Amino acid sequence: MNKTDTKSTVLLKHHLKALKLPTMCAESEKVAQRCAADNADHLAFLLQLCELELIERERKAAERRLKAARLLEAKDERQLLRLRQQLGKLDLLILDELGYVPASKAGAELLFDVIAIAYERNSLVVTTNLPFENWTEVLGSERLTGAALDRLTHRCHILETKGESYRLQDAKRRRRPNG
């Protein structure tokens, strides 16, 4: 290596650092030697350096995403733990309109968790328009539905109401002309 090569190498590394291309900076000499040995031209040299930089950036981005997905999962776990503690302190928990919207798999599991936490510790009121046999449509799993119903129906009072919705009755009453 002559004096010009050394000066060029130093300047190249300086510029690559300034451009925030750390992998190209770190690998430039090795790639240059490999390209010289293979009698590759300057475009092959540049292409190899760019590929190395892109691969390293993709690897680091994947690492960051994984780390963020872990920090988010941990945050969700802390929030869930806090919610469980709050639910455990309640005297009465009301699940209103159960089954109005089908639950996702994760939502159904969380709902079961809430029921399991309240089981034999808290009073629990559940309102729903669905008969028990249709709960699988909401919770998505026969096993999960069975386990939830097992806890809900043990030592419970089931009140069935029939007739027109009080909301519908109220709406009809408000529409009647006063006379």
C-alpha positions, 0 to 999 in steps of 0.5 A: 500500500502506498502513501496515496492509498493510505490517504485515500483510505483515511479520507474514505473512512472519514466520509463513510463515518460522516455519512453514517455508513458504519458497516461500509467503513468497517468492511471497506478495506477487506472488500477492497482486498477481496475485489483486488484479488478477484480482479473485480471493478470499482462497481463490484466493490461498491455493490458489495459494500452497499449490500453489506451495509443494507444487510447490517441495517436490516439486522439492526432494524429487526433487533430494534423491532424485537426489543420494542415488541418485548418492552410493549409485551412487558408493559402490557403484562404490567397493565394486566397485572395491575388490572387483575389486582384492581379486579380482585379488590372489587365487591361486585363486577358487572359484565354487561351485554356479554356477547354483544360483540364476538371476542377475539381469541385474546379477548376471550382468554382475557374475559375468562381470566376476569371470570376466573379471578372473580370466581368465588371471590367477588360477586359477579353479574352478567347480562346477556341476550344469548342462551348458554349454548350460543356462548361458543360463538362469542368465546370461540372455543367450546373448552373455554366456554365450558370452563367459563360457564362452569365457574359462572354457574357454580353457586349462582342465581340465574334470572331469565327475563322475557319480553320487549326490551325496556329501551324499546318500550321507552322509545315507543312511549316517547314517540306517542303523541301527547293527547 
